Amino acid sequence: MGLARFARAPFAATLRMAARVNLALRPREYRYVFILSPRRSGSSLLAHILTSHPDFVGAGETHTTYKTAADLPKLVPRTCQLLRKLQLDATFIVDKITMDQYLISDDVLSSSLIHKCVILIRAPEGSLKSLMNRYGFQENTALGAYVSRLETLARYGGLLRERALLVEYDHLVDHTDATLAALTRFFAVDPPFTANYTTHKATGKMGDPSANIFSGRVIRTPGHDYRISAAVMTEGHQAFSKCRERLLISGVLPASAEREGSSSG
């Protein structure tokens, strides 16, 4: 295994160098797009939908840390490395961020270099059970991670406002055509996004590792058989509703057909 890593090292270095050269020679900058969500909320699915469009490129969750807007170009060589490509021919470059540690500064989201973001949230039952299944969390640990991330996303909404689109996981899988139409309008692209997507070199390695992501289409995956207490579910629903309300009040656009006029209370 050590020998294999040694053999791959020159190739990885070549990819990084080529990506930097291509970035320097590129006539126009990439438009940076972030998918911002909690873990286990369908972000890998959404990333594959976006990056299957000819105008978009991305490798899922790259674990790139953005302390300042000057860190954004680091996404290009990292994406080249993960996709095993020397050049990225696209207008939009996508990263998905599911943990607070990778997006440290509000200045990044406030920067004009960020084109647009999709804020993806999922109702608590599916998210909490998936966190418990994937990471072995107890329900209170899963709840803490879920609530904390929703609070962060609500704050991000106040920075992004109309540069962000709110997508709910259940709406994506149950009303796929309507959600994809909203995404198409939001990014103003042609052709439109479709429910079928292509996989790539990073599929299953960066983000969702399950077999579900290899299906190549939007499907509702089977739930996990965990019991969650009523108190935890109540707190989870309260956090979800509060996050959703704060995002809409901030001016974040809803992908659902229902455009709520949230009160300021």
PyRosetta script that sets phi, psi and omega in degrees:
from pyrosetta import init, pose_from_sequence

init()
pose = pose_from_sequence("MGLARFARAPFAATLRMAARVNLALRPREYRYVFILSPRRSGSSLLAHILTSHPDFVGAGETHTTYKTAADLPKLVPRTCQLLRKLQLDATFIVDKITMDQYLISDDVLSSSLIHKCVILIRAPEGSLKSLMNRYGFQENTALGAYVSRLETLARYGGLLRERALLVEYDHLVDHTDATLAALTRFFAVDPPFTANYTTHKATGKMGDPSANIFSGRVIRTPGHDYRISAAVMTEGHQAFSKCRERLLISGVLPASAEREGSSSG")
pose.set_psi(1, -40.0)
pose.set_omega(1, 177.6)
pose.set_phi(2, -61.8)
pose.set_psi(2, -40.2)
pose.set_omega(2, 178.5)
pose.set_phi(3, -64.4)
pose.set_psi(3, -38.5)
pose.set_omega(3, 179.5)
pose.set_phi(4, -64.0)
pose.set_psi(4, -42.2)
pose.set_omega(4, 178.1)
pose.set_phi(5, -63.9)
pose.set_psi(5, -38.9)
pose.set_omega(5, 179.5)
pose.set_phi(6, -63.2)
pose.set_psi(6, -39.5)
pose.set_omega(6, -178.6)
pose.set_phi(7, -69.1)
pose.set_psi(7, -31.5)
pose.set_omega(7, -179.2)
pose.set_phi(8, -79.3)
pose.set_psi(8, -20.5)
pose.set_omega(8, -173.8)
pose.set_phi(9, -58.0)
pose.set_psi(9, -48.2)
pose.set_omega(9, 179.0)
pose.set_phi(10, -61.3)
pose.set_psi(10, -37.5)
pose.set_omega(10, 179.1)
pose.set_phi(11, -65.3)
pose.set_psi(11, -42.0)
pose.set_omega(11, 178.8)
pose.set_phi(12, -64.0)
pose.set_psi(12, -40.5)
pose.set_omega(12, 178.7)
pose.set_phi(13, -64.6)
pose.set_psi(13, -38.9)
pose.set_omega(13, 177.8)
pose.set_phi(14, -63.8)
pose.set_psi(14, -41.6)
pose.set_omega(14, 177.9)
pose.set_phi(15, -61.0)
pose.set_psi(15, -45.7)
pose.set_omega(15, -179.0)
pose.set_phi(16, -63.4)
pose.set_psi(16, -41.9)
pose.set_omega(16, 180.0)
pose.set_phi(17, -66.0)
pose.set_psi(17, -43.8)
pose.set_omega(17, -179.9)
pose.set_phi(18, -63.2)
pose.set_psi(18, -38.6)
pose.set_omega(18, 179.4)
pose.set_phi(19, -64.1)
pose.set_psi(19, -39.9)
pose.set_omega(19, 179.5)
pose.set_phi(20, -67.2)
pose.set_psi(20, -39.3)
pose.set_omega(20, 178.4)
pose.set_phi(21, -64.9)
pose.set_psi(21, -45.9)
pose.set_omega(21, -180.0)
pose.set_phi(22, -63.0)
pose.set_psi(22, -36.7)
pose.set_omega(22, 178.9)
pose.set_phi(23, -65.9)
pose.set_psi(23, -40.8)
pose.set_omega(23, -179.6)
pose.set_phi(24, -66.8)
pose.set_psi(24, -34.7)
pose.set_omega(24, -176.5)
pose.set_phi(25, -90.5)
pose.set_psi(25, -9.1)
pose.set_omega(25, -176.8)
pose.set_phi(26, -63.5)
pose.set_psi(26, 130.7)
pose.set_omega(26, -175.9)
pose.set_phi(27, -68.3)
pose.set_psi(27, -24.6)
pose.set_omega(27, 177.9)
pose.set_phi(28, -140.1)
pose.set_psi(28, 153.1)
pose.set_omega(28, -177.5)
pose.set_phi(29, -73.0)
pose.set_psi(29, 153.9)
pose.set_omega(29, 171.8)
pose.set_phi(30, -66.9)
pose.set_psi(30, 153.0)
pose.set_omega(30, 170.9)
pose.set_phi(31, -97.0)
pose.set_psi(31, 116.6)
pose.set_omega(31, -174.3)
pose.set_phi(32, -83.4)
pose.set_psi(32, 131.4)
pose.set_omega(32, 180.0)
pose.set_phi(33, -126.5)
pose.set_psi(33, 130.9)
pose.set_omega(33, 176.2)
pose.set_phi(34, -113.7)
pose.set_psi(34, 139.5)
pose.set_omega(34, 163.6)
pose.set_phi(35, -98.9)
pose.set_psi(35, 119.3)
pose.set_omega(35, -176.6)
pose.set_phi(36, -113.1)
pose.set_psi(36, 121.4)
pose.set_omega(36, -176.0)
pose.set_phi(37, -157.8)
pose.set_psi(37, 168.1)
pose.set_omega(37, 165.7)
pose.set_phi(38, -74.5)
pose.set_psi(38, 164.3)
pose.set_omega(38, 172.8)
pose.set_phi(39, -64.9)
pose.set_psi(39, 150.3)
pose.set_omega(39, 175.8)
pose.set_phi(40, 59.6)
pose.set_psi(40, 46.8)
pose.set_omega(40, -178.8)
pose.set_phi(41, -126.3)
pose.set_psi(41, 14.3)
pose.set_omega(41, 178.8)
pose.set_phi(42, 91.1)
pose.set_psi(42, 14.0)
pose.set_omega(42, -176.2)
pose.set_phi(43, -69.2)
pose.set_psi(43, -31.0)
pose.set_omega(43, 177.0)
pose.set_phi(44, -65.9)
pose.set_psi(44, -40.7)
pose.set_omega(44, 176.4)
pose.set_phi(45, -60.2)
pose.set_psi(45, -49.2)
pose.set_omega(45, -178.1)
pose.set_phi(46, -64.2)
pose.set_psi(46, -38.7)
pose.set_omega(46, 178.9)
pose.set_phi(47, -62.6)
pose.set_psi(47, -40.2)
pose.set_omega(47, 178.5)
pose.set_phi(48, -66.9)
pose.set_psi(48, -36.4)
pose.set_omega(48, 177.4)
pose.set_phi(49, -62.4)
pose.set_psi(49, -48.0)
pose.set_omega(49, -178.5)
pose.set_phi(50, -64.1)
pose.set_psi(50, -47.9)
pose.set_omega(50, -171.8)
pose.set_phi(51, -80.0)
pose.set_psi(51, -2.6)
pose.set_omega(51, 171.0)
pose.set_phi(52, -83.6)
pose.set_psi(52, -9.8)
pose.set_omega(52, 176.1)
pose.set_phi(53, -77.5)
pose.set_psi(53, 141.7)
pose.set_omega(53, -176.3)
pose.set_phi(54, -63.0)
pose.set_psi(54, -19.6)
pose.set_omega(54, -179.7)
pose.set_phi(55, -88.9)
pose.set_psi(55, -4.5)
pose.set_omega(55, -174.3)
pose.set_phi(56, -120.2)
pose.set_psi(56, 150.6)
pose.set_omega(56, 173.6)
pose.set_phi(57, -143.8)
pose.set_psi(57, 147.2)
pose.set_omega(57, 178.6)
pose.set_phi(58, -179.9)
pose.set_psi(58, 161.2)
pose.set_omega(58, -178.2)
pose.set_phi(59, -117.6)
pose.set_psi(59, 24.6)
pose.set_omega(59, -179.2)
pose.set_phi(60, 84.5)
pose.set_psi(60, -127.3)
pose.set_omega(60, -176.9)
pose.set_phi(61, -98.8)
pose.set_psi(61, 107.5)
pose.set_omega(61, -171.9)
pose.set_phi(62, -90.6)
pose.set_psi(62, -10.0)
pose.set_omega(62, -177.5)
pose.set_phi(63, 59.2)
pose.set_psi(63, 34.9)
pose.set_omega(63, 174.4)
pose.set_phi(64, -85.9)
pose.set_psi(64, 136.3)
pose.set_omega(64, 179.6)
pose.set_phi(65, -98.0)
pose.set_psi(65, 128.3)
pose.set_omega(65, -178.7)
pose.set_phi(66, -112.9)
pose.set_psi(66, 94.0)
pose.set_omega(66, 178.0)
pose.set_phi(67, -82.1)
pose.set_psi(67, -36.9)
pose.set_omega(67, 177.4)
pose.set_phi(68, -138.7)
pose.set_psi(68, 169.4)
pose.set_omega(68, 178.4)
pose.set_phi(69, -62.0)
pose.set_psi(69, -24.5)
pose.set_omega(69, 178.7)
pose.set_phi(70, -66.8)
pose.set_psi(70, -14.9)
pose.set_omega(70, 178.8)
pose.set_phi(71, -83.3)
pose.set_psi(71, -11.3)
pose.set_omega(71, -175.9)
pose.set_phi(72, -57.3)
pose.set_psi(72, -43.2)
pose.set_omega(72, -179.4)
pose.set_phi(73, -61.0)
pose.set_psi(73, -15.6)
pose.set_omega(73, 177.0)
pose.set_phi(74, -62.9)
pose.set_psi(74, -21.2)
pose.set_omega(74, -179.7)
pose.set_phi(75, -65.9)
pose.set_psi(75, -28.3)
pose.set_omega(75, -175.6)
pose.set_phi(76, -67.2)
pose.set_psi(76, -57.1)
pose.set_omega(76, 179.0)
pose.set_phi(77, -63.9)
pose.set_psi(77, -32.4)
pose.set_omega(77, 178.4)
pose.set_phi(78, -65.1)
pose.set_psi(78, -41.8)
pose.set_omega(78, 178.7)
pose.set_phi(79, -66.8)
pose.set_psi(79, -41.1)
pose.set_omega(79, 175.9)
pose.set_phi(80, -58.2)
pose.set_psi(80, -43.3)
pose.set_omega(80, -178.9)
pose.set_phi(81, -62.7)
pose.set_psi(81, -45.7)
pose.set_omega(81, -176.5)
pose.set_phi(82, -71.0)
pose.set_psi(82, -34.9)
pose.set_omega(82, -180.0)
pose.set_phi(83, -87.8)
pose.set_psi(83, -7.4)
pose.set_omega(83, -177.4)
pose.set_phi(84, 59.4)
pose.set_psi(84, 46.0)
pose.set_omega(84, 179.2)
pose.set_phi(85, -122.4)
pose.set_psi(85, 144.1)
pose.set_omega(85, 177.2)
pose.set_phi(86, -85.4)
pose.set_psi(86, -22.0)
pose.set_omega(86, -176.4)
pose.set_phi(87, -145.0)
pose.set_psi(87, 143.4)
pose.set_omega(87, 179.0)
pose.set_phi(88, -113.7)
pose.set_psi(88, 107.1)
pose.set_omega(88, -178.6)
pose.set_phi(89, -96.8)
pose.set_psi(89, 90.4)
pose.set_omega(89, -180.0)
pose.set_phi(90, -161.6)
pose.set_psi(90, 163.8)
pose.set_omega(90, 176.4)
pose.set_phi(91, -88.4)
pose.set_psi(91, -41.1)
pose.set_omega(91, -175.6)
pose.set_phi(92, -109.2)
pose.set_psi(92, 135.0)
pose.set_omega(92, 174.8)
pose.set_phi(93, -115.9)
pose.set_psi(93, 130.7)
pose.set_omega(93, -166.9)
pose.set_phi(94, -115.1)
pose.set_psi(94, 137.2)
pose.set_omega(94, 167.6)
pose.set_phi(95, -130.9)
pose.set_psi(95, 146.8)
pose.set_omega(95, 174.7)
pose.set_phi(96, -112.2)
pose.set_psi(96, 137.4)
pose.set_omega(96, -175.1)
pose.set_phi(97, -126.2)
pose.set_psi(97, 118.5)
pose.set_omega(97, -176.4)
pose.set_phi(98, -115.1)
pose.set_psi(98, -2.2)
pose.set_omega(98, -179.5)
pose.set_phi(99, -134.5)
pose.set_psi(99, 144.7)
pose.set_omega(99, -175.0)
pose.set_phi(100, -60.5)
pose.set_psi(100, -29.1)
pose.set_omega(100, -171.7)
pose.set_phi(101, -65.2)
pose.set_psi(101, -18.9)
pose.set_omega(101, -176.1)
pose.set_phi(102, -93.1)
pose.set_psi(102, -12.2)
pose.set_omega(102, 177.4)
pose.set_phi(103, -129.9)
pose.set_psi(103, 92.0)
pose.set_omega(103, -167.0)
pose.set_phi(104, -89.8)
pose.set_psi(104, -36.0)
pose.set_omega(104, -171.7)
pose.set_phi(105, -107.6)
pose.set_psi(105, 132.3)
pose.set_omega(105, 174.5)
pose.set_phi(106, -65.3)
pose.set_psi(106, -21.7)
pose.set_omega(106, 179.2)
pose.set_phi(107, -61.2)
pose.set_psi(107, -29.4)
pose.set_omega(107, -179.9)
pose.set_phi(108, -65.2)
pose.set_psi(108, -49.2)
pose.set_omega(108, -178.9)
pose.set_phi(109, -69.3)
pose.set_psi(109, -28.0)
pose.set_omega(109, 178.7)
pose.set_phi(110, -77.8)
pose.set_psi(110, -15.1)
pose.set_omega(110, -176.0)
pose.set_phi(111, -68.4)
pose.set_psi(111, 144.0)
pose.set_omega(111, 176.1)
pose.set_phi(112, -69.3)
pose.set_psi(112, -12.4)
pose.set_omega(112, 178.2)
pose.set_phi(113, -70.3)
pose.set_psi(113, -24.8)
pose.set_omega(113, 174.7)
pose.set_phi(114, -78.7)
pose.set_psi(114, 115.9)
pose.set_omega(114, -177.2)
pose.set_phi(115, -71.3)
pose.set_psi(115, -66.3)
pose.set_omega(115, 179.7)
pose.set_phi(116, -151.4)
pose.set_psi(116, 161.8)
pose.set_omega(116, 178.0)
pose.set_phi(117, -131.9)
pose.set_psi(117, 151.8)
pose.set_omega(117, 170.3)
pose.set_phi(118, -112.0)
pose.set_psi(118, 122.1)
pose.set_omega(118, 175.2)
pose.set_phi(119, -97.5)
pose.set_psi(119, 117.0)
pose.set_omega(119, -175.4)
pose.set_phi(120, -111.4)
pose.set_psi(120, 124.6)
pose.set_omega(120, 177.7)
pose.set_phi(121, -128.0)
pose.set_psi(121, 155.8)
pose.set_omega(121, -177.8)
pose.set_phi(122, -133.0)
pose.set_psi(122, 140.2)
pose.set_omega(122, 178.1)
pose.set_phi(123, -56.5)
pose.set_psi(123, 152.2)
pose.set_omega(123, -167.0)
pose.set_phi(124, -64.3)
pose.set_psi(124, -35.5)
pose.set_omega(124, -173.8)
pose.set_phi(125, -58.8)
pose.set_psi(125, -50.6)
pose.set_omega(125, -179.6)
pose.set_phi(126, -66.3)
pose.set_psi(126, -41.8)
pose.set_omega(126, -179.4)
pose.set_phi(127, -64.4)
pose.set_psi(127, -47.9)
pose.set_omega(127, -176.3)
pose.set_phi(128, -64.9)
pose.set_psi(128, -44.0)
pose.set_omega(128, 179.5)
pose.set_phi(129, -64.5)
pose.set_psi(129, -37.3)
pose.set_omega(129, 178.7)
pose.set_phi(130, -69.1)
pose.set_psi(130, -38.4)
pose.set_omega(130, 175.3)
pose.set_phi(131, -62.9)
pose.set_psi(131, -41.3)
pose.set_omega(131, 179.4)
pose.set_phi(132, -65.9)
pose.set_psi(132, -39.8)
pose.set_omega(132, -179.9)
pose.set_phi(133, -71.2)
pose.set_psi(133, -43.5)
pose.set_omega(133, -173.8)
pose.set_phi(134, -75.7)
pose.set_psi(134, -41.1)
pose.set_omega(134, -172.1)
pose.set_phi(135, -112.1)
pose.set_psi(135, -2.0)
pose.set_omega(135, -179.7)
pose.set_phi(136, 72.7)
pose.set_psi(136, 23.6)
pose.set_omega(136, -179.9)
pose.set_phi(137, -68.8)
pose.set_psi(137, 147.3)
pose.set_omega(137, 163.1)
pose.set_phi(138, -76.8)
pose.set_psi(138, 162.2)
pose.set_omega(138, -172.7)
pose.set_phi(139, -60.9)
pose.set_psi(139, -35.9)
pose.set_omega(139, -179.7)
pose.set_phi(140, -70.6)
pose.set_psi(140, -34.6)
pose.set_omega(140, 176.1)
pose.set_phi(141, -67.0)
pose.set_psi(141, -43.8)
pose.set_omega(141, 177.8)
pose.set_phi(142, -61.9)
pose.set_psi(142, -42.3)
pose.set_omega(142, 179.6)
pose.set_phi(143, -62.8)
pose.set_psi(143, -43.8)
pose.set_omega(143, -179.9)
pose.set_phi(144, -60.0)
pose.set_psi(144, -43.5)
pose.set_omega(144, 179.0)
pose.set_phi(145, -65.4)
pose.set_psi(145, -40.6)
pose.set_omega(145, -178.0)
pose.set_phi(146, -66.4)
pose.set_psi(146, -49.2)
pose.set_omega(146, -177.8)
pose.set_phi(147, -65.1)
pose.set_psi(147, -43.3)
pose.set_omega(147, -179.4)
pose.set_phi(148, -61.0)
pose.set_psi(148, -42.6)
pose.set_omega(148, -179.3)
pose.set_phi(149, -68.4)
pose.set_psi(149, -38.8)
pose.set_omega(149, 177.6)
pose.set_phi(150, -62.5)
pose.set_psi(150, -37.9)
pose.set_omega(150, 177.6)
pose.set_phi(151, -63.0)
pose.set_psi(151, -40.6)
pose.set_omega(151, 177.7)
pose.set_phi(152, -64.0)
pose.set_psi(152, -44.2)
pose.set_omega(152, -179.1)
pose.set_phi(153, -64.2)
pose.set_psi(153, -36.0)
pose.set_omega(153, 176.9)
pose.set_phi(154, -63.4)
pose.set_psi(154, -39.1)
pose.set_omega(154, 177.9)
pose.set_phi(155, -67.4)
pose.set_psi(155, -40.6)
pose.set_omega(155, 176.8)
pose.set_phi(156, -58.9)
pose.set_psi(156, -37.3)
pose.set_omega(156, -179.8)
pose.set_phi(157, -59.8)
pose.set_psi(157, -35.5)
pose.set_omega(157, 177.8)
pose.set_phi(158, -66.5)
pose.set_psi(158, -24.1)
pose.set_omega(158, 177.6)
pose.set_phi(159, -86.3)
pose.set_psi(159, -37.2)
pose.set_omega(159, -173.6)
pose.set_phi(160, -86.4)
pose.set_psi(160, -38.6)
pose.set_omega(160, -178.8)
pose.set_phi(161, 51.4)
pose.set_psi(161, -122.1)
pose.set_omega(161, -174.9)
pose.set_phi(162, -73.6)
pose.set_psi(162, -3.7)
pose.set_omega(162, 174.2)
pose.set_phi(163, -83.4)
pose.set_psi(163, 4.8)
pose.set_omega(163, 179.2)
pose.set_phi(164, -124.2)
pose.set_psi(164, 146.7)
pose.set_omega(164, 175.8)
pose.set_phi(165, -116.5)
pose.set_psi(165, 129.9)
pose.set_omega(165, 177.9)
pose.set_phi(166, -90.1)
pose.set_psi(166, 118.6)
pose.set_omega(166, 176.7)
pose.set_phi(167, -117.3)
pose.set_psi(167, 132.6)
pose.set_omega(167, 175.6)
pose.set_phi(168, -103.2)
pose.set_psi(168, 134.2)
pose.set_omega(168, -175.3)
pose.set_phi(169, -54.8)
pose.set_psi(169, -45.4)
pose.set_omega(169, -177.7)
pose.set_phi(170, -62.8)
pose.set_psi(170, -35.9)
pose.set_omega(170, 178.1)
pose.set_phi(171, -69.8)
pose.set_psi(171, -35.6)
pose.set_omega(171, 178.9)
pose.set_phi(172, -61.9)
pose.set_psi(172, -43.3)
pose.set_omega(172, -175.6)
pose.set_phi(173, -87.6)
pose.set_psi(173, -26.7)
pose.set_omega(173, -178.1)
pose.set_phi(174, -95.0)
pose.set_psi(174, -25.3)
pose.set_omega(174, 179.3)
pose.set_phi(175, -132.4)
pose.set_psi(175, 59.8)
pose.set_omega(175, -170.7)
pose.set_phi(176, -61.1)
pose.set_psi(176, -47.9)
pose.set_omega(176, -176.3)
pose.set_phi(177, -59.8)
pose.set_psi(177, -42.9)
pose.set_omega(177, -179.4)
pose.set_phi(178, -65.7)
pose.set_psi(178, -39.7)
pose.set_omega(178, 179.9)
pose.set_phi(179, -67.6)
pose.set_psi(179, -42.0)
pose.set_omega(179, 179.3)
pose.set_phi(180, -66.1)
pose.set_psi(180, -35.6)
pose.set_omega(180, 176.5)
pose.set_phi(181, -64.7)
pose.set_psi(181, -39.4)
pose.set_omega(181, 177.8)
pose.set_phi(182, -65.4)
pose.set_psi(182, -40.8)
pose.set_omega(182, 177.3)
pose.set_phi(183, -63.4)
pose.set_psi(183, -40.9)
pose.set_omega(183, 179.0)
pose.set_phi(184, -62.2)
pose.set_psi(184, -43.5)
pose.set_omega(184, 178.3)
pose.set_phi(185, -66.5)
pose.set_psi(185, -41.0)
pose.set_omega(185, -176.7)
pose.set_phi(186, -61.4)
pose.set_psi(186, -43.6)
pose.set_omega(186, -179.3)
pose.set_phi(187, -91.4)
pose.set_psi(187, -6.8)
pose.set_omega(187, 178.5)
pose.set_phi(188, 52.7)
pose.set_psi(188, 54.4)
pose.set_omega(188, -177.4)
pose.set_phi(189, -115.3)
pose.set_psi(189, 156.5)
pose.set_omega(189, 176.3)
pose.set_phi(190, -145.5)
pose.set_psi(190, 123.3)
pose.set_omega(190, 10.3)
pose.set_phi(191, -73.5)
pose.set_psi(191, 168.3)
pose.set_omega(191, -179.8)
pose.set_phi(192, -74.6)
pose.set_psi(192, 164.2)
pose.set_omega(192, 173.3)
pose.set_phi(193, -69.6)
pose.set_psi(193, 150.9)
pose.set_omega(193, -179.9)
pose.set_phi(194, -127.0)
pose.set_psi(194, 163.4)
pose.set_omega(194, -178.3)
pose.set_phi(195, -76.1)
pose.set_psi(195, -13.3)
pose.set_omega(195, 176.5)
pose.set_phi(196, -97.5)
pose.set_psi(196, 139.3)
pose.set_omega(196, -177.9)
pose.set_phi(197, -137.3)
pose.set_psi(197, 163.1)
pose.set_omega(197, 178.5)
pose.set_phi(198, -103.5)
pose.set_psi(198, 148.9)
pose.set_omega(198, 174.7)
pose.set_phi(199, -90.6)
pose.set_psi(199, 172.0)
pose.set_omega(199, -177.8)
pose.set_phi(200, -148.5)
pose.set_psi(200, -174.3)
pose.set_omega(200, -174.3)
pose.set_phi(201, -61.6)
pose.set_psi(201, -27.9)
pose.set_omega(201, -177.6)
pose.set_phi(202, -94.2)
pose.set_psi(202, -3.5)
pose.set_omega(202, -180.0)
pose.set_phi(203, -60.6)
pose.set_psi(203, 130.7)
pose.set_omega(203, -179.5)
pose.set_phi(204, 82.4)
pose.set_psi(204, -10.7)
pose.set_omega(204, 179.9)
pose.set_phi(205, -106.0)
pose.set_psi(205, -37.4)
pose.set_omega(205, 179.4)
pose.set_phi(206, -115.3)
pose.set_psi(206, 106.5)
pose.set_omega(206, -175.6)
pose.set_phi(207, 103.1)
pose.set_psi(207, -141.2)
pose.set_omega(207, -175.7)
pose.set_phi(208, -60.4)
pose.set_psi(208, 118.5)
pose.set_omega(208, -179.5)
pose.set_phi(209, -92.4)
pose.set_psi(209, -0.8)
pose.set_omega(209, -173.8)
pose.set_phi(210, -77.7)
pose.set_psi(210, 168.2)
pose.set_omega(210, 178.9)
pose.set_phi(211, -69.1)
pose.set_psi(211, -19.3)
pose.set_omega(211, -176.2)
pose.set_phi(212, -59.2)
pose.set_psi(212, -36.9)
pose.set_omega(212, -174.1)
pose.set_phi(213, -69.2)
pose.set_psi(213, -17.7)
pose.set_omega(213, -179.8)
pose.set_phi(214, -85.8)
pose.set_psi(214, 1.9)
pose.set_omega(214, -177.2)
pose.set_phi(215, -67.6)
pose.set_psi(215, -28.7)
pose.set_omega(215, 179.5)
pose.set_phi(216, 79.1)
pose.set_psi(216, 13.5)
pose.set_omega(216, 179.3)
pose.set_phi(217, -155.1)
pose.set_psi(217, 162.8)
pose.set_omega(217, 179.9)
pose.set_phi(218, -76.0)
pose.set_psi(218, 119.8)
pose.set_omega(218, 177.5)
pose.set_phi(219, -139.6)
pose.set_psi(219, 154.0)
pose.set_omega(219, 171.6)
pose.set_phi(220, -88.1)
pose.set_psi(220, 118.2)
pose.set_omega(220, -176.9)
pose.set_phi(221, -81.0)
pose.set_psi(221, 154.0)
pose.set_omega(221, -179.6)
pose.set_phi(222, -59.9)
pose.set_psi(222, 144.1)
pose.set_omega(222, 178.5)
pose.set_phi(223, -76.3)
pose.set_psi(223, 170.5)
pose.set_omega(223, 179.9)
pose.set_phi(224, -104.1)
pose.set_psi(224, 141.2)
pose.set_omega(224, -172.7)
pose.set_phi(225, -87.9)
pose.set_psi(225, 78.5)
pose.set_omega(225, 175.9)
pose.set_phi(226, -125.5)
pose.set_psi(226, 144.5)
pose.set_omega(226, 174.8)
pose.set_phi(227, -94.8)
pose.set_psi(227, 131.0)
pose.set_omega(227, 178.7)
pose.set_phi(228, -121.2)
pose.set_psi(228, 133.5)
pose.set_omega(228, -176.1)
pose.set_phi(229, -64.9)
pose.set_psi(229, 154.9)
pose.set_omega(229, -179.0)
pose.set_phi(230, -62.1)
pose.set_psi(230, -36.8)
pose.set_omega(230, -179.0)
pose.set_phi(231, -64.3)
pose.set_psi(231, -42.5)
pose.set_omega(231, 179.3)
pose.set_phi(232, -66.5)
pose.set_psi(232, -42.2)
pose.set_omega(232, 179.3)
pose.set_phi(233, -63.7)
pose.set_psi(233, -39.8)
pose.set_omega(233, 178.8)
pose.set_phi(234, -62.1)
pose.set_psi(234, -46.2)
pose.set_omega(234, 179.4)
pose.set_phi(235, -64.7)
pose.set_psi(235, -38.2)
pose.set_omega(235, 178.1)
pose.set_phi(236, -62.9)
pose.set_psi(236, -44.2)
pose.set_omega(236, 178.9)
pose.set_phi(237, -65.4)
pose.set_psi(237, -37.6)
pose.set_omega(237, 177.8)
pose.set_phi(238, -63.5)
pose.set_psi(238, -43.0)
pose.set_omega(238, 179.3)
pose.set_phi(239, -65.1)
pose.set_psi(239, -41.3)
pose.set_omega(239, 179.5)
pose.set_phi(240, -62.5)
pose.set_psi(240, -48.7)
pose.set_omega(240, -178.4)
pose.set_phi(241, -64.5)
pose.set_psi(241, -40.6)
pose.set_omega(241, 179.8)
pose.set_phi(242, -64.8)
pose.set_psi(242, -43.6)
pose.set_omega(242, 178.6)
pose.set_phi(243, -61.1)
pose.set_psi(243, -47.4)
pose.set_omega(243, -178.8)
pose.set_phi(244, -59.8)
pose.set_psi(244, -44.7)
pose.set_omega(244, -179.5)
pose.set_phi(245, -63.7)
pose.set_psi(245, -44.8)
pose.set_omega(245, -179.2)
pose.set_phi(246, -63.2)
pose.set_psi(246, -37.9)
pose.set_omega(246, 179.1)
pose.set_phi(247, -63.9)
pose.set_psi(247, -44.9)
pose.set_omega(247, -178.4)
pose.set_phi(248, -68.2)
pose.set_psi(248, -38.6)
pose.set_omega(248, 177.0)
pose.set_phi(249, -62.7)
pose.set_psi(249, -34.8)
pose.set_omega(249, -179.1)
pose.set_phi(250, -70.3)
pose.set_psi(250, -13.9)
pose.set_omega(250, -178.6)
pose.set_phi(251, 102.7)
pose.set_psi(251, 3.5)
pose.set_omega(251, 174.6)
pose.set_phi(252, -63.2)
pose.set_psi(252, 136.3)
pose.set_omega(252, -175.0)
pose.set_phi(253, -82.5)
pose.set_psi(253, 132.8)
pose.set_omega(253, 177.6)
pose.set_phi(254, -84.1)
pose.set_psi(254, 136.2)
pose.set_omega(254, 176.7)
pose.set_phi(255, -76.4)
pose.set_psi(255, -24.4)
pose.set_omega(255, -179.9)
pose.set_phi(256, -69.6)
pose.set_psi(256, 157.4)
pose.set_omega(256, -179.2)
pose.set_phi(257, -65.2)
pose.set_psi(257, -25.4)
pose.set_omega(257, -178.5)
pose.set_phi(258, -79.7)
pose.set_psi(258, 111.0)
pose.set_omega(258, 178.2)
pose.set_phi(259, -99.6)
pose.set_psi(259, 97.8)
pose.set_omega(259, -172.7)
pose.set_phi(260, -78.0)
pose.set_psi(260, 135.9)
pose.set_omega(260, 171.6)
pose.set_phi(261, -94.8)
pose.set_psi(261, 81.9)
pose.set_omega(261, -174.1)
pose.set_phi(262, -67.3)
pose.set_psi(262, 143.0)
pose.set_omega(262, 176.5)
pose.set_phi(263, -77.8)
pose.set_psi(263, 164.8)
pose.set_omega(263, -178.9)
pose.set_phi(264, -88.5)
pose.set_psi(264, 6.7)
pose.set_omega(264, -178.6)
pose.set_phi(265, -80.2)
pose.dump_pdb("model.pdb")
